């Protein structure tokens, strides 16, 4: 009994230490309330909406896009970097003010957005609202000035104004800043495409078309480029310098020749990440109608909800599979390639040589970039490193500093559909032997 009594006394003392004990008068002392500490306990009680002035800019930058901008919202608990913005779009003035329905949802902390999926010549009105981490939405009803989409110009082969230049097939499309999903999840592609991840890029421009024979020849004529190593293609003699094929992609040019041409145009080769984003579109799928929510890092990595992210295997869509070719949805109406998986293991070419640049409108990327799958492989700026995605920065990743091979992207008229997937990476010798199925396109920093 003595031992048990001692234990009871000790237990009583411990309780007194933790909660406080009263004296003989019965006063129980001051009892400290329990405090449960979570990441941000006060958010449970956060009922205050952010303070937000609304959109301050709506500028039509092309037939494909209106750029929106705003000043960051402030909130009593959430930081500005944690606030997302929902944007309502309408062609009727005042509609979004009367009945707000989000057309776009941004990633947290951004202060600009490229509104796409628009009709040329139409006038759009926008209202944006800020949403904090607790889900409180401000009641902003500020409508931006109307922005009218730029109509295609008949004087420039029907292309939008940013595509209109002195030559046909020489135009660039604005790719807005933001995130996209790079690579493949393990088991849904080749090891060099792993891991799947979110990558954020600054805004840039991409050529809409692969560089054509005629446009490349203009650089040769100017003395700033050297001629392709062969004037022929697989079935056409001659090909380069033949007016019939002026608007077909230039081939038999190596990486340095591609750099020389882009430099002559005041441009550059795209990074591997820029090329993939131009082909695949933004992470949240806002341009393609596949997103059910905001794409987060866990979703992009394949450990969350795939439906939140734009992970389509081809520029136009398709379905990911877990065995080679790792995607379905390719056919000769969308790209120029060599059928094999789609024809029961029998090789069957769509064309058997290159195609007219931009000939596959139904295979366009979400941004309107053409021939990102098939026709000819395309040089990019980067050295090839098989495991680069595991260590590359997640914001504006540069090329590895050195290597043996350069990266080429997009597949070609003589390659199967697995090579035409937007995520596929292929290495090619540098200095290389030029190829009859390899060309390029340029990019530009604004």
C-alpha positions as CSV (number, residue, x, y, z in Angstrom):
1,X,0.0,0.0,0.0
2,X,2.8,2.4,0.8
3,X,4.2,2.1,-2.7
4,X,0.8,2.7,-4.3
5,X,0.3,5.7,-2.0
6,X,3.6,7.2,-3.0
7,X,2.6,6.8,-6.7
8,X,-0.6,8.6,-6.1
9,X,1.1,11.5,-4.4
10,X,3.6,11.8,-7.3
11,X,0.7,11.7,-9.8
12,X,-1.1,14.4,-7.9
13,X,2.0,16.6,-7.8
14,X,2.4,16.2,-11.6
15,X,-1.2,17.2,-12.3
16,X,-0.7,20.3,-10.0
17,X,2.3,21.3,-12.0
18,X,0.5,21.0,-15.3
19,X,-2.8,22.6,-14.5
20,X,-2.4,24.2,-11.1
21,X,-4.0,23.1,-7.8
22,X,-6.0,25.0,-5.2
23,X,-5.4,25.2,-1.4
24,X,-7.6,24.1,1.4
25,X,-10.1,26.8,0.7
26,X,-11.1,24.9,-2.4
27,X,-9.8,27.5,-4.9
28,X,-8.7,25.5,-7.9
29,X,-6.2,28.1,-9.1
30,X,-5.8,29.4,-12.7
31,X,-6.1,26.6,-15.3
32,X,-4.3,27.4,-18.6
33,X,-6.5,26.4,-21.6
34,X,-5.3,23.8,-24.0
35,X,-3.7,25.3,-27.1
36,X,-3.5,23.1,-30.3
37,X,-0.7,24.3,-32.6
38,X,-1.1,23.5,-36.3
39,X,0.6,25.1,-39.3
40,X,-1.5,28.2,-39.1
41,X,-4.1,27.8,-36.3
42,X,-5.7,31.2,-36.9
43,X,-6.8,30.2,-40.5
44,X,-9.5,28.1,-39.0
45,X,-11.1,31.3,-37.8
46,X,-10.2,33.3,-40.9
47,X,-13.4,34.8,-42.3
48,X,-12.0,38.0,-43.8
49,X,-11.7,38.2,-47.5
50,X,-8.6,39.6,-49.2
51,X,-8.4,43.3,-50.2
52,X,-8.1,43.4,-53.9
53,X,-8.3,46.3,-56.4
54,X,-9.1,44.0,-59.4
55,X,-7.5,43.8,-62.8
56,X,-5.5,46.8,-64.0
57,X,-4.5,45.6,-67.5
58,X,-6.1,43.8,-70.4
59,X,-4.1,44.0,-73.6
60,X,-4.6,42.0,-76.8
61,X,-1.2,40.7,-77.8
62,X,-2.3,38.3,-80.6
63,X,-5.2,36.5,-82.1
64,X,-4.6,33.8,-79.4
65,X,-4.1,35.8,-76.2
66,X,-5.1,38.8,-74.1
67,X,-2.6,39.6,-71.3
68,X,-4.1,40.4,-68.0
69,X,-2.4,42.0,-65.0
70,X,-3.1,43.3,-61.5
71,X,-1.5,44.4,-58.2
72,X,-1.2,41.8,-55.5
73,X,-4.1,41.5,-53.1
74,X,-3.5,41.8,-49.3
75,X,-5.0,39.7,-46.6
76,X,-5.0,39.7,-42.8
77,X,-3.5,36.2,-42.6
78,X,-2.5,34.9,-46.0
79,X,0.7,36.2,-47.6
80,X,0.4,37.6,-51.1
81,X,2.4,34.6,-52.5
82,X,-0.4,32.3,-51.2
83,X,-3.4,34.1,-52.8
84,X,-4.9,32.7,-56.0
85,X,-7.0,34.7,-58.5
86,X,-10.2,33.6,-60.3
87,X,-10.9,35.4,-63.5
88,X,-14.3,35.7,-65.2
89,X,-14.4,36.3,-69.0
90,X,-17.4,37.4,-71.0
91,X,-18.2,39.1,-74.4
92,X,-21.0,41.0,-72.7
93,X,-20.2,44.1,-70.7
94,X,-21.2,43.8,-67.1
95,X,-22.0,40.0,-67.3
96,X,-19.1,39.0,-65.0
97,X,-20.1,41.7,-62.5
98,X,-23.7,40.5,-62.3
99,X,-22.9,36.7,-62.4
100,X,-19.3,35.8,-61.6
101,X,-18.2,32.4,-63.0
102,X,-14.4,31.7,-63.2
103,X,-13.1,31.0,-66.6
104,X,-9.5,30.8,-65.4
105,X,-7.8,30.1,-62.1
106,X,-4.2,31.1,-61.5
107,X,-1.5,29.5,-59.5
108,X,-0.8,31.1,-56.1
109,X,1.1,34.4,-56.0
110,X,1.0,35.3,-59.7
111,X,0.0,38.8,-60.8
112,X,-0.5,38.3,-64.5
113,X,-2.3,35.8,-66.8
114,X,-2.5,35.1,-70.5
115,X,-6.2,34.7,-71.4
116,X,-6.5,32.3,-74.3
117,X,-9.1,30.3,-76.2
118,X,-10.5,33.5,-77.7
119,X,-12.1,34.4,-81.0
120,X,-10.4,36.9,-83.3
121,X,-12.1,40.2,-83.6
122,X,-14.3,39.7,-80.5
123,X,-14.4,42.1,-77.5
124,X,-13.9,40.6,-74.1
125,X,-14.6,41.9,-70.6
126,X,-12.9,40.5,-67.4
127,X,-13.4,40.6,-63.7
128,X,-11.0,39.0,-61.3
129,X,-11.4,38.0,-57.6
130,X,-8.7,37.1,-55.0
131,X,-9.0,34.0,-52.9
132,X,-7.0,33.4,-49.7
133,X,-5.8,30.1,-48.2
134,X,-9.0,29.8,-46.2
135,X,-11.1,30.0,-49.3
136,X,-12.4,33.6,-48.6
137,X,-13.1,35.4,-51.9
138,X,-13.2,39.2,-52.2
139,X,-16.3,40.8,-53.7
140,X,-14.4,42.9,-56.3
141,X,-16.7,44.1,-59.2
142,X,-14.1,46.2,-61.0
143,X,-14.3,45.5,-64.7
144,X,-11.3,46.2,-66.9
145,X,-11.6,48.2,-70.1
146,X,-12.7,46.1,-73.0
147,X,-10.0,44.3,-75.0
148,X,-10.6,43.3,-78.6
149,X,-8.9,40.3,-80.1
150,X,-6.7,41.0,-83.1
151,X,-8.1,39.6,-86.3
152,X,-5.9,37.7,-88.7
153,X,-4.5,39.8,-91.5
154,X,-5.3,38.8,-95.0
155,X,-2.1,40.4,-96.3
156,X,0.0,37.9,-94.3
157,X,-1.4,34.5,-95.3
158,X,-4.1,34.9,-92.8
159,X,-1.8,34.9,-89.8
160,X,-2.1,37.1,-86.7
161,X,-0.2,40.3,-86.5
162,X,2.7,38.9,-84.5
163,X,3.1,36.4,-87.2
164,X,3.2,38.9,-90.0
165,X,6.7,39.5,-91.4
166,X,8.3,40.0,-94.7
167,X,8.3,36.3,-95.4
168,X,5.5,33.8,-95.4
169,X,5.7,31.2,-92.6
170,X,7.8,33.4,-90.4
171,X,5.8,34.3,-87.3
172,X,6.0,33.9,-83.6
173,X,3.4,33.1,-80.9
174,X,3.6,34.5,-77.4
175,X,3.9,31.9,-74.7
176,X,2.8,33.5,-71.4
177,X,4.8,33.1,-68.2
178,X,3.7,30.3,-65.9
179,X,4.0,26.6,-65.0
180,X,3.6,23.5,-67.1
181,X,4.0,19.8,-66.4
182,X,7.4,18.5,-67.7
183,X,8.2,14.9,-68.2
184,X,6.5,11.5,-67.5
185,X,5.6,9.6,-64.4
186,X,7.6,6.4,-63.9
187,X,6.0,3.6,-65.9
188,X,4.4,6.0,-68.4
189,X,7.4,6.9,-70.4
190,X,11.2,6.4,-70.8
191,X,13.5,6.8,-67.9
192,X,15.0,10.0,-69.3
193,X,11.6,11.6,-69.1
194,X,11.4,11.1,-65.3
195,X,10.5,12.5,-62.9
196,X,7.3,14.3,-63.9
197,X,7.4,17.8,-62.3
198,X,6.1,21.3,-62.4
199,X,8.4,23.8,-64.1
200,X,7.9,27.6,-64.2
201,X,9.0,29.6,-67.2
202,X,9.3,33.3,-68.0
203,X,7.3,34.5,-71.0
204,X,8.8,34.0,-74.4
205,X,8.0,33.6,-78.1
206,X,8.0,30.5,-80.2
207,X,8.1,30.2,-83.9
208,X,4.7,29.0,-85.1
209,X,6.2,27.0,-87.9
210,X,9.4,24.9,-88.4
211,X,11.9,27.0,-90.3
212,X,11.3,26.6,-94.0
213,X,13.6,26.2,-97.0
214,X,12.8,29.6,-98.3
215,X,13.4,31.4,-95.0
216,X,16.6,29.6,-94.4
217,X,17.8,30.3,-97.9
218,X,17.3,34.0,-97.2
219,X,20.0,33.7,-94.5
220,X,22.3,31.8,-96.9
221,X,21.8,34.6,-99.5
222,X,22.6,37.2,-96.9
223,X,25.9,35.4,-96.2
224,X,25.1,34.7,-92.5
225,X,24.3,31.0,-92.9
226,X,25.8,28.1,-94.8
227,X,23.7,25.9,-97.2
228,X,22.3,22.5,-96.0
229,X,24.7,19.6,-96.5
230,X,22.3,18.1,-99.1
231,X,19.9,19.8,-101.4
232,X,17.8,16.6,-101.7
233,X,15.2,15.0,-99.4
234,X,14.3,11.3,-99.2
235,X,12.1,11.4,-102.4
236,X,12.7,14.8,-103.9
237,X,15.6,15.9,-106.1
238,X,16.2,18.8,-105.6
239,X,14.4,19.8,-102.4
240,X,16.2,22.8,-101.1
241,X,16.3,25.6,-103.7
242,X,13.3,24.1,-105.5
243,X,10.4,26.6,-105.4
244,X,7.9,23.8,-105.1
245,X,9.2,23.0,-101.6
246,X,10.0,26.6,-100.4
247,X,7.5,26.3,-97.6
248,X,8.6,22.8,-96.4
249,X,10.9,22.5,-93.4
250,X,14.6,22.9,-94.1
251,X,16.6,19.7,-93.4
252,X,20.3,18.6,-93.4
253,X,21.3,21.4,-91.1
254,X,23.3,20.8,-88.0
255,X,22.9,22.4,-84.5
256,X,25.4,25.2,-85.2
257,X,23.7,26.1,-88.5
258,X,20.4,26.3,-86.6
259,X,22.0,28.6,-84.1
260,X,23.4,30.8,-86.8
261,X,20.0,31.2,-88.5
262,X,18.2,32.0,-85.3
263,X,20.9,34.5,-84.4
264,X,20.5,36.2,-87.8
265,X,16.8,36.6,-87.1
266,X,17.4,38.1,-83.7
267,X,16.2,34.9,-82.0
268,X,17.7,31.8,-80.5
269,X,17.0,28.1,-80.2
270,X,14.4,27.2,-77.5
271,X,15.5,25.5,-74.3
272,X,14.2,22.0,-73.9
273,X,11.7,23.2,-71.3
274,X,10.5,26.0,-73.6
275,X,10.0,23.6,-76.4
276,X,8.0,21.2,-74.3
277,X,5.8,23.9,-72.8
278,X,5.0,25.3,-76.3
279,X,3.9,21.8,-77.3
280,X,2.0,20.8,-74.1
281,X,0.4,23.9,-72.8
282,X,0.1,25.2,-69.2
283,X,-0.1,23.0,-66.2
284,X,-3.7,23.6,-65.2
285,X,-5.2,22.6,-68.6
286,X,-7.1,25.9,-68.8
287,X,-6.6,26.0,-72.6
288,X,-7.7,22.4,-73.2
289,X,-10.5,21.7,-70.9
290,X,-8.9,18.8,-69.1
291,X,-8.3,20.3,-65.6
292,X,-10.7,19.8,-62.7
293,X,-8.7,21.9,-60.4
294,X,-5.4,23.7,-59.8
295,X,-2.4,21.6,-60.7
296,X,-0.1,21.3,-57.6
297,X,3.3,19.8,-57.2
298,X,2.0,16.6,-55.8
299,X,-0.4,16.2,-58.7
300,X,2.3,17.0,-61.3
301,X,4.6,14.4,-59.7
302,X,1.9,11.8,-60.0
303,X,1.3,11.4,-56.3
304,X,-1.9,13.4,-56.3
305,X,-4.8,13.8,-58.7
306,X,-3.8,13.5,-62.4
307,X,-7.1,15.1,-63.4
308,X,-5.8,18.4,-61.9
309,X,-3.0,18.7,-64.5
310,X,-2.6,19.0,-68.2
311,X,-0.5,15.8,-68.9
312,X,-1.8,15.1,-72.4
313,X,0.8,13.1,-74.3
314,X,0.4,14.9,-77.7
315,X,-0.1,18.6,-78.5
316,X,-3.7,17.9,-79.4
317,X,-4.5,15.4,-76.6
318,X,-4.4,11.6,-76.7
319,X,-4.3,9.1,-73.8
320,X,-1.2,8.0,-71.8
321,X,-0.6,4.3,-71.6
322,X,1.8,2.2,-69.5
323,X,3.5,0.4,-72.3
324,X,5.3,1.4,-75.5
325,X,4.4,3.7,-77.3
326,X,3.1,5.1,-74.0
327,X,0.3,7.0,-75.7
328,X,-2.6,6.5,-78.1
329,X,-4.3,9.1,-80.3
330,X,-1.9,9.6,-83.2
331,X,-3.1,9.4,-86.8
332,X,-2.2,10.8,-90.2
333,X,-4.7,13.6,-89.9
334,X,-2.8,15.2,-87.0
335,X,0.9,14.6,-87.8
336,X,3.3,13.3,-90.5
337,X,4.9,10.2,-89.0
338,X,5.5,6.5,-89.6
339,X,2.6,4.3,-88.3
340,X,3.5,1.1,-86.6
341,X,1.7,0.7,-83.3
342,X,-1.4,2.1,-84.9
343,X,-1.2,-0.4,-87.8
344,X,-0.8,-3.7,-86.0
345,X,3.0,-3.7,-86.1
346,X,3.2,-3.0,-89.8
347,X,5.3,0.0,-90.9
348,X,3.2,2.4,-92.9
349,X,4.2,6.0,-93.7
350,X,1.7,8.9,-93.7
351,X,3.7,10.7,-96.4
352,X,7.1,9.1,-96.7
353,X,8.9,12.4,-96.7
354,X,8.5,15.9,-95.2
355,X,5.2,17.8,-95.4
356,X,4.3,21.4,-96.1
357,X,5.0,23.4,-92.9
358,X,1.9,23.8,-90.8
359,X,-0.2,21.3,-92.8
360,X,-1.8,19.7,-89.7
361,X,-4.0,22.3,-88.1
362,X,-5.8,19.6,-86.1
363,X,-2.4,18.7,-84.5
364,X,-1.8,22.2,-83.2
365,X,-0.6,22.7,-79.6
366,X,-2.8,24.6,-77.1
367,X,-1.0,27.8,-78.0
368,X,-1.5,27.3,-81.7
369,X,2.1,26.2,-82.5
370,X,2.2,23.8,-85.4
371,X,4.2,20.6,-86.3
372,X,5.3,20.1,-82.7
373,X,4.7,16.4,-83.4
374,X,6.1,14.7,-86.5
375,X,7.3,16.1,-89.8
376,X,10.9,16.8,-88.7
377,X,12.8,16.4,-85.5
378,X,13.8,19.8,-84.1
379,X,17.1,20.9,-82.5
380,X,16.8,22.7,-79.1
381,X,19.5,24.5,-77.3
382,X,20.2,21.9,-74.6
383,X,22.9,19.4,-74.1
384,X,21.4,15.9,-73.4
385,X,21.7,14.6,-69.9
386,X,19.6,11.5,-69.2
387,X,19.0,12.3,-65.5
388,X,18.7,16.1,-65.8
389,X,15.2,16.4,-64.6
390,X,16.2,15.0,-61.2
391,X,18.5,17.9,-60.6
392,X,17.5,20.7,-63.0
393,X,16.1,24.0,-61.5
394,X,12.3,24.1,-61.5
395,X,12.3,27.8,-62.7
396,X,13.7,28.6,-66.2
397,X,16.0,25.5,-66.3
398,X,19.1,26.2,-68.5
399,X,20.9,23.7,-70.6
400,X,23.5,21.4,-68.8
401,X,26.9,23.1,-69.2
402,X,28.4,20.4,-71.3
403,X,27.7,17.0,-73.0
404,X,28.3,14.7,-75.9
405,X,24.9,14.9,-77.5
406,X,22.3,17.6,-78.2
407,X,18.6,17.2,-77.5
408,X,16.2,16.9,-80.4
409,X,12.4,16.9,-80.0
410,X,9.1,16.1,-81.7
411,X,9.6,13.0,-83.8
412,X,9.6,13.0,-87.6
413,X,8.0,11.7,-90.8
414,X,10.2,8.5,-90.5
415,X,9.7,7.9,-86.8
416,X,7.0,6.1,-84.8
417,X,4.4,7.8,-82.5
418,X,6.4,7.2,-79.3
419,X,8.9,9.8,-80.6
420,X,6.2,12.3,-81.3
421,X,5.0,12.6,-77.7
422,X,5.5,16.1,-76.3
423,X,7.6,14.6,-73.4
424,X,10.0,12.5,-75.5
425,X,13.7,13.3,-75.4
426,X,16.1,12.1,-78.0
427,X,19.9,12.6,-78.1
428,X,21.8,13.4,-81.3
429,X,25.5,13.7,-82.0
430,X,27.2,17.0,-81.6
431,X,29.0,17.9,-83.8
432,X,26.3,16.0,-85.6
433,X,25.8,14.4,-89.0
434,X,22.9,16.4,-90.5
435,X,19.8,14.4,-91.2
436,X,17.0,14.4,-93.8
437,X,14.4,14.2,-90.9
438,X,15.9,16.9,-88.7
439,X,15.2,20.7,-88.8
440,X,14.4,23.3,-86.1
441,X,12.4,26.4,-85.0
442,X,13.5,29.4,-83.1
443,X,12.4,31.2,-79.9
444,X,12.8,34.7,-78.7
445,X,13.0,36.5,-75.3
446,X,10.7,39.5,-75.2
